[in-house]
Amino acid sequence: MREKFTANARGVMDMAVKYAVEMSCNYVGTEHILIGILSDSDSFAIRFLGELGVDVANLTTEVLNATGINPQTEFNTENVE
């Protein structure tokens, strides 16, 4: 099924898996996929959200906080990329 995804969608899913691992989760949930989408700064989703006036950095922080991760101290994005 993965081969049916666009290259961008595969990249988002790869990032979602990496975020899930970084968060010590044994599943990839919608929160990981959302963070994967938000991590692709060149994506249509980011451009669209920007046009709507959404602060993507703030949204990312809010999603991380909602998952119980403190992005300033517990979430290491250097290990994710």
Sequence and secondary structure as in RCSB ss.txt:
>XXXX:A:sequence
MREKFTANARGVMDMAVKYAVEMSCNYVGTEHILIGILSDSDSFAIRFLGELGVDVANLTTEVLNATGINPQTEF
NTENVE
>XXXX:A:secstr
 GGGS HHHHHHHHHHHHHHHHTT SS  HHHHHHHHHT TTSHHHHHHHHTT  HHHHHHHHHHHTT  TTTT 
 GGGT 
